[in-house]
């Protein structure tokens, strides 16, 4: 029967007479081109937005942006691979009008337009809002860890440097001992061998000076990465490595269609303290008077939550589990009942504990101290409650707000569970499906430009899918 037969390579064919006929009307390339065509590239601050009358003519920033968005949509980020796409990919050729910039030019575009790329992401968010793709009522906030362009071996912390200095000292002592034994022997050590040992000693001493310099820096800055100097060691999850060098990308996603609202790249491992800033960004970007924010327990910080509530943000945040009580203590903090009306606690044995004074603790946080010193001194159960002369209960100044948020979160469990559905859709697509788990660039500004392109591509893909499902072809004016 034989195999299927293809077309004879030497056979003449009547191909379409223009590149435009290769790109269907509903293709995402037309969405990319329409979006970049309506951008105010000069207002966004793109380099070469205005051409000079002298020198070589530059590439239009719109076309370079076309190429990058197309690349990020199709898992192509390398400047060399983008260069090749512009030469043999018909869709890329259509976007570039047949132009083929070299890899250096492509690479420089991303490097030279860091702020403009981020503003372009925001411009697309504003455009999508006009199409009603943002609900502007509910957002989810979370951080995701991406590996930096820095090997784990090129990151140094106190333990690594201390061990390396110990190894260097041990090796230096060993070489010194060999030289001393050679001097004591009747027959002198061969000159070539001695020269090798002395050269090795000199190299070790220089290495020791380098590590001692790193040790001093670590005391001030924490762990140090020598390739991407702004990247930090942090705990990761779900990516085989428990600890890696990377960045934490704080992300805000709208609840309606899982469209990204805003992001911020940080080198802090934890999410604590980012809730107010990120919800404030989302509120400003969406021009909303009020928002509901869904966040996991990593964002549970009393002062941060209280600030959000005061800024028109209704928080649904999971509460951190309280640490276990000390082994010698029978009465845990949960057994002390607070009376909001009288602003007093009642201990498990029925003694009233009134507000005594204020106190700063845990990084300068303000606490109210409650105690009943006279009752504690006479209490028969004091030994089971505390090792001190009396028991004090600390309450955050903003605890009243936290109590309201805790009760609200417990009463809205089903709504809170939407957090994972909203935010993990973004991380699953960008990291697991597209494979963007490691940054190509170095330093926070350049990594932010990379993230802006990836998140712009994600939003554009979401927009195209939404309109395709609704059988709508958007018109740009």
C-alpha positions as a Markdown table, in Angstrom:
| # | Residue | x | y | z |
|---|---|---|---|---|
| 1 | Unk | 0.0 | 0.0 | 0.0 |
| 2 | Unk | 2.9 | 2.3 | 0.7 |
| 3 | Unk | 3.3 | 5.6 | 2.7 |
| 4 | Unk | 1.5 | 8.9 | 2.2 |
| 5 | Unk | 3.2 | 11.0 | -0.4 |
| 6 | Unk | 4.1 | 14.6 | 0.0 |
| 7 | Unk | 4.7 | 17.4 | -2.5 |
| 8 | Unk | 7.7 | 17.1 | -4.8 |
| 9 | Unk | 10.3 | 19.6 | -3.5 |
| 10 | Unk | 11.1 | 20.7 | -7.1 |
| 11 | Unk | 7.5 | 21.3 | -8.1 |
| 12 | Unk | 6.6 | 24.9 | -8.7 |
| 13 | Unk | 3.7 | 26.3 | -6.5 |
| 14 | Unk | 1.6 | 29.4 | -6.5 |
| 15 | Unk | 2.2 | 30.7 | -3.0 |
| 16 | Unk | 0.4 | 33.7 | -1.4 |
| 17 | Unk | 1.7 | 36.9 | -2.9 |
| 18 | Unk | 2.0 | 38.6 | 0.5 |
| 19 | Unk | 2.9 | 37.8 | 4.1 |
| 20 | Unk | -0.4 | 39.1 | 5.2 |
| 21 | Unk | -2.2 | 36.1 | 3.7 |
| 22 | Unk | -0.3 | 33.8 | 6.0 |
| 23 | Unk | -1.7 | 35.3 | 9.1 |
| 24 | Unk | -5.5 | 34.7 | 9.8 |
| 25 | Unk | -7.7 | 37.6 | 10.8 |
| 26 | Unk | -8.2 | 36.1 | 14.3 |
| 27 | Unk | -4.5 | 35.3 | 14.9 |
| 28 | Unk | -2.9 | 36.6 | 18.1 |
| 29 | Unk | -0.2 | 38.3 | 16.0 |
| 30 | Unk | -2.8 | 40.8 | 14.8 |
| 31 | Unk | -3.7 | 41.5 | 18.5 |
| 32 | Unk | 0.0 | 42.1 | 19.2 |
| 33 | Unk | 0.5 | 44.4 | 16.2 |
| 34 | Unk | -2.7 | 46.3 | 17.0 |
| 35 | Unk | -1.7 | 46.9 | 20.6 |
| 36 | Unk | 1.8 | 48.1 | 19.9 |
| 37 | Unk | 0.5 | 50.2 | 17.0 |
| 38 | Unk | -1.6 | 52.3 | 19.3 |
| 39 | Unk | 1.1 | 52.8 | 22.0 |
| 40 | Unk | 2.6 | 56.3 | 22.6 |
| 41 | Unk | 6.2 | 55.0 | 22.5 |
| 42 | Unk | 7.6 | 58.5 | 23.1 |
| 43 | Unk | 5.4 | 59.0 | 26.1 |
| 44 | Unk | 6.4 | 55.6 | 27.5 |
| 45 | Unk | 10.0 | 56.5 | 27.2 |
| 46 | Unk | 11.3 | 53.9 | 24.6 |
| 47 | Unk | 14.8 | 54.5 | 23.3 |
| 48 | Unk | 14.8 | 55.6 | 19.7 |
| 49 | Unk | 11.1 | 56.7 | 19.9 |
| 50 | Unk | 12.3 | 59.7 | 17.9 |
| 51 | Unk | 14.7 | 59.3 | 15.0 |
| 52 | Unk | 17.7 | 61.6 | 14.5 |
| 53 | Unk | 18.6 | 63.1 | 11.1 |
| 54 | Unk | 22.2 | 61.7 | 11.3 |
| 55 | Unk | 23.7 | 58.2 | 11.8 |
| 56 | Unk | 22.3 | 54.8 | 11.0 |
| 57 | Unk | 18.5 | 54.4 | 11.2 |
| 58 | Unk | 17.3 | 52.5 | 14.2 |
| 59 | Unk | 14.6 | 49.8 | 14.4 |
| 60 | Unk | 11.1 | 50.9 | 15.3 |
| 61 | Unk | 10.6 | 50.1 | 19.0 |
| 62 | Unk | 7.1 | 48.9 | 18.1 |
| 63 | Unk | 8.5 | 46.1 | 15.9 |
| 64 | Unk | 11.1 | 45.1 | 18.5 |
| 65 | Unk | 8.3 | 45.0 | 21.1 |
| 66 | Unk | 6.3 | 42.9 | 18.7 |
| 67 | Unk | 9.1 | 40.4 | 18.5 |
| 68 | Unk | 9.5 | 40.1 | 22.2 |
| 69 | Unk | 5.8 | 39.7 | 23.0 |
| 70 | Unk | 5.6 | 37.0 | 20.3 |
| 71 | Unk | 8.6 | 35.3 | 21.7 |
| 72 | Unk | 7.3 | 35.3 | 25.3 |
| 73 | Unk | 4.0 | 34.0 | 24.1 |
| 74 | Unk | 5.7 | 31.0 | 22.4 |
| 75 | Unk | 8.4 | 30.2 | 25.1 |
| 76 | Unk | 11.2 | 32.0 | 23.3 |
| 77 | Unk | 13.1 | 34.5 | 25.4 |
| 78 | Unk | 16.8 | 34.2 | 24.2 |
| 79 | Unk | 17.9 | 37.1 | 21.9 |
| 80 | Unk | 19.6 | 34.6 | 19.7 |
| 81 | Unk | 16.5 | 32.4 | 19.3 |
| 82 | Unk | 14.4 | 35.5 | 18.7 |
| 83 | Unk | 16.9 | 36.5 | 16.0 |
| 84 | Unk | 16.4 | 33.1 | 14.3 |
| 85 | Unk | 12.6 | 33.4 | 14.7 |
| 86 | Unk | 12.6 | 36.7 | 12.7 |
| 87 | Unk | 14.5 | 34.9 | 9.9 |
| 88 | Unk | 12.5 | 31.7 | 9.4 |
| 89 | Unk | 9.1 | 32.1 | 11.3 |
| 90 | Unk | 6.4 | 33.5 | 9.0 |
| 91 | Unk | 4.4 | 34.9 | 11.9 |
| 92 | Unk | 7.5 | 36.7 | 13.3 |
| 93 | Unk | 8.4 | 37.9 | 9.8 |
| 94 | Unk | 4.9 | 39.4 | 9.5 |
| 95 | Unk | 5.3 | 41.2 | 12.8 |
| 96 | Unk | 8.7 | 42.5 | 11.9 |
| 97 | Unk | 7.9 | 43.5 | 8.2 |
| 98 | Unk | 10.6 | 41.1 | 7.2 |
| 99 | Unk | 13.3 | 42.9 | 9.2 |
| 100 | Unk | 16.0 | 40.7 | 10.8 |
| 101 | Unk | 17.9 | 42.5 | 13.7 |
| 102 | Unk | 20.9 | 40.8 | 15.1 |
| 103 | Unk | 20.9 | 39.2 | 18.6 |
| 104 | Unk | 22.8 | 42.1 | 20.2 |
| 105 | Unk | 20.2 | 44.6 | 19.0 |
| 106 | Unk | 17.4 | 42.4 | 20.3 |
| 107 | Unk | 19.2 | 42.0 | 23.7 |
| 108 | Unk | 19.9 | 45.7 | 24.0 |
| 109 | Unk | 16.2 | 46.6 | 23.4 |
| 110 | Unk | 15.2 | 44.8 | 26.6 |
| 111 | Unk | 18.2 | 46.2 | 28.6 |
| 112 | Unk | 17.6 | 49.8 | 27.4 |
| 113 | Unk | 13.9 | 50.0 | 27.9 |
| 114 | Unk | 13.4 | 48.6 | 31.5 |
| 115 | Unk | 11.0 | 51.3 | 32.7 |
| 116 | Unk | 9.2 | 51.5 | 29.3 |
| 117 | Unk | 8.5 | 47.8 | 29.3 |
| 118 | Unk | 6.9 | 48.0 | 32.7 |
| 119 | Unk | 4.8 | 50.9 | 31.7 |
| 120 | Unk | 3.8 | 49.0 | 28.6 |
| 121 | Unk | 2.4 | 46.2 | 30.8 |
| 122 | Unk | 0.4 | 48.8 | 32.7 |
| 123 | Unk | -0.8 | 50.3 | 29.4 |
| 124 | Unk | -2.2 | 46.9 | 28.4 |
| 125 | Unk | -3.9 | 46.6 | 31.8 |
| 126 | Unk | -5.7 | 49.9 | 31.3 |
| 127 | Unk | -6.7 | 48.8 | 27.8 |
| 128 | Unk | -8.2 | 45.6 | 29.1 |
| 129 | Unk | -10.1 | 47.5 | 31.7 |
| 130 | Unk | -11.8 | 49.3 | 28.9 |
| 131 | Unk | -13.0 | 46.0 | 27.5 |
| 132 | Unk | -14.4 | 45.0 | 30.9 |
| 133 | Unk | -11.9 | 42.2 | 31.6 |
| 134 | Unk | -11.2 | 43.3 | 35.2 |
| 135 | Unk | -13.9 | 42.9 | 37.8 |
| 136 | Unk | -12.3 | 45.6 | 40.0 |
| 137 | Unk | -13.8 | 44.1 | 43.1 |
| 138 | Unk | -11.7 | 41.2 | 44.3 |
| 139 | Unk | -8.0 | 40.5 | 43.9 |
| 140 | Unk | -5.6 | 37.7 | 45.1 |
| 141 | Unk | -2.1 | 38.4 | 46.2 |
| 142 | Unk | 0.8 | 36.0 | 46.4 |
| 143 | Unk | 4.5 | 35.7 | 45.8 |
| 144 | Unk | 6.3 | 33.2 | 43.6 |
| 145 | Unk | 10.0 | 32.4 | 43.7 |
| 146 | Unk | 12.0 | 32.2 | 40.5 |
| 147 | Unk | 15.7 | 31.2 | 40.2 |
| 148 | Unk | 18.1 | 34.0 | 39.4 |
| 149 | Unk | 20.9 | 33.9 | 36.9 |
| 150 | Unk | 23.3 | 32.9 | 39.6 |
| 151 | Unk | 24.5 | 29.4 | 40.6 |
| 152 | Unk | 23.9 | 28.2 | 44.1 |
| 153 | Unk | 27.7 | 27.6 | 44.2 |
| 154 | Unk | 28.2 | 31.3 | 43.6 |
| 155 | Unk | 26.2 | 32.3 | 46.6 |
| 156 | Unk | 28.0 | 32.7 | 50.0 |
| 157 | Unk | 26.7 | 32.8 | 53.5 |
| 158 | Unk | 28.3 | 32.8 | 56.9 |
| 159 | Unk | 28.5 | 29.0 | 57.2 |
| 160 | Unk | 30.0 | 28.5 | 53.7 |
| 161 | Unk | 32.6 | 31.2 | 54.2 |
| 162 | Unk | 33.5 | 29.9 | 57.6 |
| 163 | Unk | 34.0 | 26.4 | 56.3 |
| 164 | Unk | 36.0 | 27.6 | 53.3 |
| 165 | Unk | 38.3 | 29.7 | 55.6 |
| 166 | Unk | 38.8 | 26.7 | 57.8 |
| 167 | Unk | 39.8 | 24.6 | 54.8 |
| 168 | Unk | 42.2 | 27.2 | 53.5 |
| 169 | Unk | 43.9 | 27.6 | 56.9 |
| 170 | Unk | 44.3 | 23.8 | 57.1 |
| 171 | Unk | 45.9 | 23.6 | 53.7 |
| 172 | Unk | 48.2 | 26.6 | 54.5 |
| 173 | Unk | 49.3 | 24.9 | 57.7 |
| 174 | Unk | 49.9 | 21.6 | 55.8 |
| 175 | Unk | 52.1 | 23.4 | 53.2 |
| 176 | Unk | 54.0 | 25.3 | 55.8 |
| 177 | Unk | 54.7 | 22.0 | 57.6 |
| 178 | Unk | 56.1 | 20.4 | 54.4 |
| 179 | Unk | 58.4 | 23.4 | 53.8 |
| 180 | Unk | 59.7 | 23.3 | 57.4 |
| 181 | Unk | 60.4 | 19.6 | 57.2 |
| 182 | Unk | 62.2 | 20.1 | 54.0 |
| 183 | Unk | 64.4 | 22.8 | 55.6 |
| 184 | Unk | 65.3 | 20.4 | 58.5 |
| 185 | Unk | 66.3 | 17.5 | 56.2 |
| 186 | Unk | 70.0 | 17.0 | 55.3 |
| 187 | Unk | 69.2 | 16.9 | 51.7 |
| 188 | Unk | 67.4 | 20.0 | 50.5 |
| 189 | Unk | 64.0 | 19.8 | 48.9 |
| 190 | Unk | 64.2 | 19.9 | 45.2 |
| 191 | Unk | 63.9 | 23.6 | 44.1 |
| 192 | Unk | 61.1 | 23.0 | 41.5 |
| 193 | Unk | 58.9 | 21.3 | 44.2 |
| 194 | Unk | 59.6 | 24.1 | 46.7 |
| 195 | Unk | 58.6 | 26.7 | 44.1 |
| 196 | Unk | 55.3 | 24.9 | 43.4 |
| 197 | Unk | 54.4 | 24.8 | 47.1 |
| 198 | Unk | 55.2 | 28.5 | 47.6 |
| 199 | Unk | 53.1 | 29.4 | 44.5 |
| 200 | Unk | 50.2 | 27.4 | 46.0 |
| 201 | Unk | 50.7 | 29.1 | 49.3 |
| 202 | Unk | 50.5 | 32.5 | 47.7 |
| 203 | Unk | 47.3 | 31.5 | 45.8 |
| 204 | Unk | 45.8 | 30.3 | 49.1 |
| 205 | Unk | 46.7 | 33.5 | 50.9 |
| 206 | Unk | 45.0 | 35.6 | 48.1 |
| 207 | Unk | 42.0 | 33.4 | 48.3 |
| 208 | Unk | 41.9 | 33.8 | 52.1 |
| 209 | Unk | 41.9 | 37.6 | 51.7 |
| 210 | Unk | 38.9 | 37.3 | 49.3 |
| 211 | Unk | 36.9 | 35.2 | 51.7 |
| 212 | Unk | 37.7 | 37.4 | 54.6 |
| 213 | Unk | 36.3 | 40.3 | 52.6 |
| 214 | Unk | 33.2 | 38.3 | 51.9 |
| 215 | Unk | 32.9 | 37.5 | 55.6 |
| 216 | Unk | 32.9 | 41.2 | 56.4 |
| 217 | Unk | 30.3 | 41.9 | 53.8 |
| 218 | Unk | 28.1 | 39.0 | 55.0 |
| 219 | Unk | 28.0 | 40.5 | 58.5 |
| 220 | Unk | 26.4 | 43.7 | 57.1 |
| 221 | Unk | 24.4 | 42.4 | 54.1 |
| 222 | Unk | 23.6 | 38.8 | 54.8 |
| 223 | Unk | 24.2 | 36.2 | 52.1 |
| 224 | Unk | 26.0 | 37.4 | 48.9 |
| 225 | Unk | 25.7 | 36.4 | 45.3 |
| 226 | Unk | 28.7 | 37.2 | 43.2 |
| 227 | Unk | 27.1 | 36.8 | 39.7 |
| 228 | Unk | 23.8 | 38.5 | 40.2 |
| 229 | Unk | 24.7 | 40.6 | 43.2 |
| 230 | Unk | 21.1 | 41.5 | 44.0 |
| 231 | Unk | 19.8 | 38.0 | 44.1 |
| 232 | Unk | 19.3 | 36.3 | 47.5 |
| 233 | Unk | 19.2 | 32.8 | 48.9 |
| 234 | Unk | 15.6 | 31.9 | 49.7 |
| 235 | Unk | 13.3 | 28.9 | 50.4 |
| 236 | Unk | 11.4 | 27.6 | 47.3 |
| 237 | Unk | 8.7 | 25.0 | 46.9 |
| 238 | Unk | 7.5 | 22.7 | 44.2 |
| 239 | Unk | 10.7 | 22.9 | 42.1 |
| 240 | Unk | 12.9 | 20.1 | 43.4 |
| 241 | Unk | 15.3 | 22.5 | 45.3 |
| 242 | Unk | 14.4 | 23.4 | 48.9 |
| 243 | Unk | 16.8 | 26.4 | 48.8 |
| 244 | Unk | 18.0 | 28.4 | 45.8 |
| 245 | Unk | 19.2 | 31.8 | 44.7 |
| 246 | Unk | 16.4 | 33.8 | 43.3 |
| 247 | Unk | 13.8 | 36.6 | 43.5 |
| 248 | Unk | 10.3 | 36.8 | 45.0 |
| 249 | Unk | 7.8 | 38.2 | 42.5 |
| 250 | Unk | 4.9 | 39.7 | 44.3 |
| 251 | Unk | 1.8 | 39.4 | 42.1 |
| 252 | Unk | -1.8 | 40.8 | 42.2 |
| 253 | Unk | -4.4 | 39.1 | 40.1 |
| 254 | Unk | -8.0 | 40.2 | 39.5 |
| 255 | Unk | -10.7 | 37.7 | 40.4 |
| 256 | Unk | -13.0 | 38.0 | 37.3 |
| 257 | Unk | -10.8 | 36.5 | 34.5 |
| 258 | Unk | -7.6 | 35.9 | 36.4 |
| 259 | Unk | -5.9 | 38.8 | 34.7 |
| 260 | Unk | -2.7 | 40.2 | 36.3 |
| 261 | Unk | -3.1 | 43.7 | 37.8 |
| 262 | Unk | 0.4 | 44.5 | 38.9 |
| 263 | Unk | 3.6 | 43.0 | 40.2 |
| 264 | Unk | 6.8 | 43.8 | 42.1 |
| 265 | Unk | 10.2 | 42.0 | 42.1 |
| 266 | Unk | 11.9 | 41.7 | 45.5 |
| 267 | Unk | 14.8 | 39.8 | 46.9 |
| 268 | Unk | 13.1 | 39.2 | 50.2 |
| 269 | Unk | 12.2 | 35.6 | 50.8 |
| 270 | Unk | 9.0 | 36.2 | 52.9 |
| 271 | Unk | 5.7 | 37.8 | 51.9 |
| 272 | Unk | 5.2 | 39.6 | 55.3 |
| 273 | Unk | 4.9 | 43.3 | 55.0 |
| 274 | Unk | 3.9 | 43.3 | 51.3 |
| 275 | Unk | 0.1 | 43.3 | 51.6 |
| 276 | Unk | -0.4 | 47.0 | 52.0 |
| 277 | Unk | 1.9 | 48.0 | 49.2 |
| 278 | Unk | 0.5 | 45.5 | 46.7 |
| 279 | Unk | -3.2 | 46.1 | 47.5 |
| 280 | Unk | -2.5 | 49.8 | 47.3 |
| 281 | Unk | -0.9 | 49.3 | 43.8 |
| 282 | Unk | -4.0 | 47.3 | 42.7 |
| 283 | Unk | -6.4 | 49.9 | 44.1 |
| 284 | Unk | -4.6 | 52.7 | 42.3 |
| 285 | Unk | -4.3 | 50.7 | 39.0 |
| 286 | Unk | -7.9 | 49.7 | 39.0 |
| 287 | Unk | -9.1 | 53.1 | 40.2 |
| 288 | Unk | -11.3 | 51.4 | 42.8 |
| 289 | Unk | -12.6 | 53.0 | 46.0 |
| 290 | Unk | -12.8 | 49.6 | 47.7 |
| 291 | Unk | -11.3 | 46.1 | 47.1 |
| 292 | Unk | -11.5 | 42.7 | 48.7 |
| 293 | Unk | -8.0 | 41.2 | 49.0 |
| 294 | Unk | -7.4 | 37.4 | 49.4 |
| 295 | Unk | -4.0 | 36.4 | 50.8 |
| 296 | Unk | -2.4 | 33.4 | 52.5 |
| 297 | Unk | -1.0 | 33.3 | 56.0 |
| 298 | Unk | 2.4 | 34.5 | 54.8 |
| 299 | Unk | 0.8 | 38.0 | 54.7 |
| 300 | Unk | -0.6 | 37.8 | 58.2 |
| 301 | Unk | 0.9 | 40.9 | 59.8 |
| 302 | Unk | -1.2 | 43.0 | 62.2 |
| 303 | Unk | 0.0 | 46.4 | 61.3 |
| 304 | Unk | 0.0 | 45.7 | 57.6 |
| 305 | Unk | -3.6 | 44.3 | 57.7 |
| 306 | Unk | -4.8 | 47.2 | 59.8 |
| 307 | Unk | -3.3 | 49.7 | 57.3 |
| 308 | Unk | -5.1 | 47.9 | 54.4 |
| 309 | Unk | -8.4 | 48.0 | 56.3 |
| 310 | Unk | -7.9 | 51.7 | 56.8 |
| 311 | Unk | -7.3 | 52.2 | 53.1 |
| 312 | Unk | -10.6 | 50.7 | 51.9 |
| 313 | Unk | -9.3 | 47.1 | 51.5 |
| 314 | Unk | -11.4 | 44.3 | 52.9 |
| 315 | Unk | -9.0 | 41.6 | 53.9 |
| 316 | Unk | -9.5 | 37.8 | 53.9 |
| 317 | Unk | -6.2 | 36.5 | 55.2 |
| 318 | Unk | -5.5 | 33.1 | 56.8 |
| 319 | Unk | -4.2 | 33.4 | 60.4 |
| 320 | Unk | -0.9 | 31.9 | 61.3 |
| 321 | Unk | -1.0 | 28.9 | 63.7 |
| 322 | Unk | 0.0 | 29.9 | 67.2 |
| 323 | Unk | 3.2 | 28.4 | 68.4 |
| 324 | Unk | 3.0 | 25.6 | 71.0 |
| 325 | Unk | 3.0 | 26.6 | 74.6 |
| 326 | Unk | 6.1 | 26.2 | 76.6 |
| 327 | Unk | 6.5 | 22.7 | 78.2 |
| 328 | Unk | 6.4 | 24.0 | 81.7 |
| 329 | Unk | 3.3 | 26.2 | 81.1 |
| 330 | Unk | -0.1 | 24.7 | 81.5 |
| 331 | Unk | -2.1 | 27.8 | 80.6 |
| 332 | Unk | -1.7 | 29.0 | 77.0 |
| 333 | Unk | -2.5 | 32.4 | 75.6 |
| 334 | Unk | -5.7 | 31.1 | 74.1 |
| 335 | Unk | -7.1 | 30.4 | 77.5 |
| 336 | Unk | -7.0 | 34.1 | 78.5 |
| 337 | Unk | -10.3 | 35.6 | 77.5 |
| 338 | Unk | -10.4 | 39.2 | 76.3 |
| 339 | Unk | -13.3 | 41.5 | 77.2 |
| 340 | Unk | -13.4 | 44.3 | 74.6 |
| 341 | Unk | -15.9 | 46.4 | 76.6 |
| 342 | Unk | -13.8 | 46.6 | 79.7 |
| 343 | Unk | -10.4 | 46.3 | 77.8 |
| 344 | Unk | -9.3 | 43.5 | 80.2 |
| 345 | Unk | -8.4 | 39.8 | 80.1 |
| 346 | Unk | -9.6 | 37.1 | 82.4 |
| 347 | Unk | -7.1 | 34.4 | 83.2 |
| 348 | Unk | -8.1 | 30.7 | 83.4 |
| 349 | Unk | -8.4 | 31.0 | 87.2 |
| 350 | Unk | -10.8 | 33.9 | 87.0 |
| 351 | Unk | -8.5 | 36.8 | 87.8 |
| 352 | Unk | -9.0 | 40.1 | 85.9 |
| 353 | Unk | -5.9 | 41.5 | 84.1 |
| 354 | Unk | -6.1 | 45.2 | 83.2 |
| 355 | Unk | -4.1 | 47.2 | 80.7 |
| 356 | Unk | -0.9 | 48.4 | 82.5 |
| 357 | Unk | 1.4 | 50.0 | 80.0 |
| 358 | Unk | 2.6 | 49.9 | 76.4 |
| 359 | Unk | 5.6 | 48.0 | 75.0 |
| 360 | Unk | 7.6 | 47.7 | 71.8 |
| 361 | Unk | 8.6 | 44.2 | 70.7 |
| 362 | Unk | 9.2 | 42.1 | 67.5 |
| 363 | Unk | 10.8 | 44.8 | 65.4 |
| 364 | Unk | 9.2 | 47.8 | 67.0 |
| 365 | Unk | 5.6 | 46.7 | 67.0 |
| 366 | Unk | 3.3 | 48.3 | 69.5 |
| 367 | Unk | 1.8 | 46.1 | 72.2 |
| 368 | Unk | -0.5 | 46.7 | 75.1 |
| 369 | Unk | 0.5 | 44.8 | 78.3 |
| 370 | Unk | -2.2 | 43.3 | 80.6 |
| 371 | Unk | -1.4 | 42.0 | 84.0 |
| 372 | Unk | -2.6 | 41.6 | 87.6 |
| 373 | Unk | 0.5 | 41.7 | 89.7 |
| 374 | Unk | -1.0 | 41.3 | 93.1 |
| 375 | Unk | -3.2 | 38.4 | 92.1 |
| 376 | Unk | -0.3 | 36.6 | 90.4 |
| 377 | Unk | 1.9 | 36.8 | 93.5 |
| 378 | Unk | -0.8 | 35.1 | 95.6 |
| 379 | Unk | -2.0 | 32.7 | 92.9 |
| 380 | Unk | -1.6 | 29.0 | 93.8 |
| 381 | Unk | -1.4 | 28.1 | 90.1 |
| 382 | Unk | 1.4 | 30.5 | 89.2 |
| 383 | Unk | 4.0 | 27.7 | 88.8 |
| 384 | Unk | 1.9 | 26.2 | 86.1 |
| 385 | Unk | 1.4 | 29.5 | 84.3 |
| 386 | Unk | 4.8 | 31.2 | 84.3 |
| 387 | Unk | 8.3 | 31.0 | 85.7 |
| 388 | Unk | 8.3 | 34.7 | 86.5 |
| 389 | Unk | 6.8 | 36.4 | 89.5 |
| 390 | Unk | 3.7 | 37.3 | 87.4 |
| 391 | Unk | 2.1 | 36.6 | 84.0 |
| 392 | Unk | 1.8 | 39.3 | 81.4 |
| 393 | Unk | -0.4 | 39.1 | 78.3 |
| 394 | Unk | 0.7 | 41.1 | 75.2 |
| 395 | Unk | -1.9 | 42.4 | 72.8 |
| 396 | Unk | -1.2 | 44.3 | 69.6 |
| 397 | Unk | -2.6 | 47.8 | 69.4 |
| 398 | Unk | -4.3 | 46.8 | 66.2 |
| 399 | Unk | -5.6 | 43.5 | 67.6 |
| 400 | Unk | -9.2 | 44.7 | 67.4 |
| 401 | Unk | -8.9 | 45.0 | 63.6 |
| 402 | Unk | -7.3 | 41.6 | 63.4 |
| 403 | Unk | -10.1 | 40.0 | 65.4 |
| 404 | Unk | -12.6 | 41.4 | 62.9 |
| 405 | Unk | -10.5 | 40.1 | 59.9 |
| 406 | Unk | -10.1 | 36.6 | 61.6 |
| 407 | Unk | -13.9 | 36.3 | 62.1 |
| 408 | Unk | -14.5 | 37.5 | 58.5 |
| 409 | Unk | -12.1 | 35.0 | 57.1 |
| 410 | Unk | -13.7 | 32.1 | 59.1 |
| 411 | Unk | -17.2 | 33.2 | 58.0 |
| 412 | Unk | -16.1 | 33.3 | 54.3 |
| 413 | Unk | -14.1 | 30.1 | 53.8 |
| 414 | Unk | -15.6 | 29.3 | 50.4 |
| 415 | Unk | -14.7 | 32.8 | 49.1 |
| 416 | Unk | -11.2 | 32.6 | 50.6 |
| 417 | Unk | -10.6 | 29.3 | 48.8 |
| 418 | Unk | -10.9 | 31.2 | 45.5 |
| 419 | Unk | -7.5 | 32.6 | 46.3 |
| 420 | Unk | -5.7 | 29.5 | 45.0 |
| 421 | Unk | -8.0 | 29.3 | 42.0 |
| 422 | Unk | -7.2 | 32.9 | 41.0 |
| 423 | Unk | -3.5 | 33.3 | 41.8 |
| 424 | Unk | -2.2 | 29.8 | 41.1 |
| 425 | Unk | -3.6 | 29.9 | 37.6 |
| 426 | Unk | -1.1 | 32.6 | 36.7 |
| 427 | Unk | 1.9 | 30.8 | 38.3 |
| 428 | Unk | 0.9 | 27.5 | 36.8 |
| 429 | Unk | 0.7 | 29.0 | 33.3 |
| 430 | Unk | 3.9 | 31.1 | 33.4 |
| 431 | Unk | 6.1 | 28.7 | 35.4 |
| 432 | Unk | 4.8 | 25.2 | 34.8 |
| 433 | Unk | 3.3 | 25.4 | 31.3 |
| 434 | Unk | 5.6 | 28.1 | 29.7 |
| 435 | Unk | 8.6 | 27.0 | 31.8 |
| 436 | Unk | 9.7 | 30.5 | 33.0 |
| 437 | Unk | 11.3 | 29.3 | 36.2 |
| 438 | Unk | 14.6 | 31.1 | 35.9 |
| 439 | Unk | 15.5 | 34.6 | 34.9 |
| 440 | Unk | 17.9 | 35.3 | 32.0 |
| 441 | Unk | 18.8 | 38.8 | 33.2 |
| 442 | Unk | 20.6 | 40.0 | 36.3 |
| 443 | Unk | 19.6 | 42.7 | 38.9 |
| 444 | Unk | 16.1 | 43.7 | 40.0 |
| 445 | Unk | 15.5 | 46.3 | 37.3 |
| 446 | Unk | 16.3 | 43.9 | 34.4 |
| 447 | Unk | 14.4 | 41.0 | 36.1 |
| 448 | Unk | 11.4 | 43.4 | 36.4 |
| 449 | Unk | 11.6 | 44.0 | 32.6 |
| 450 | Unk | 11.6 | 40.2 | 32.0 |
| 451 | Unk | 8.6 | 39.8 | 34.3 |
| 452 | Unk | 6.8 | 42.6 | 32.6 |
| 453 | Unk | 7.1 | 40.9 | 29.3 |
| 454 | Unk | 6.1 | 37.5 | 30.7 |
| 455 | Unk | 3.0 | 38.9 | 32.4 |
| 456 | Unk | 2.1 | 41.1 | 29.4 |
| 457 | Unk | 2.2 | 37.9 | 27.3 |
| 458 | Unk | 0.0 | 36.1 | 29.9 |
| 459 | Unk | -2.6 | 38.9 | 29.9 |
| 460 | Unk | -2.6 | 39.0 | 26.1 |
| 461 | Unk | -3.1 | 35.2 | 25.9 |
| 462 | Unk | -5.9 | 35.5 | 28.4 |
| 463 | Unk | -7.5 | 38.3 | 26.5 |
| 464 | Unk | -7.3 | 36.3 | 23.2 |
| 465 | Unk | -8.8 | 33.2 | 24.8 |
| 466 | Unk | -11.7 | 35.2 | 26.4 |
| 467 | Unk | -12.6 | 36.9 | 23.1 |
| 468 | Unk | -12.2 | 33.6 | 21.2 |
| 469 | Unk | -14.6 | 31.8 | 23.6 |
| 470 | Unk | -17.1 | 34.7 | 23.3 |
| 471 | Unk | -16.6 | 34.8 | 19.5 |
| 472 | Unk | -15.6 | 38.5 | 19.7 |
| 473 | Unk | -12.9 | 40.2 | 17.5 |
| 474 | Unk | -11.7 | 43.3 | 19.4 |
| 475 | Unk | -11.4 | 46.5 | 17.5 |
| 476 | Unk | -8.7 | 49.0 | 18.5 |
| 477 | Unk | -9.3 | 52.7 | 18.1 |
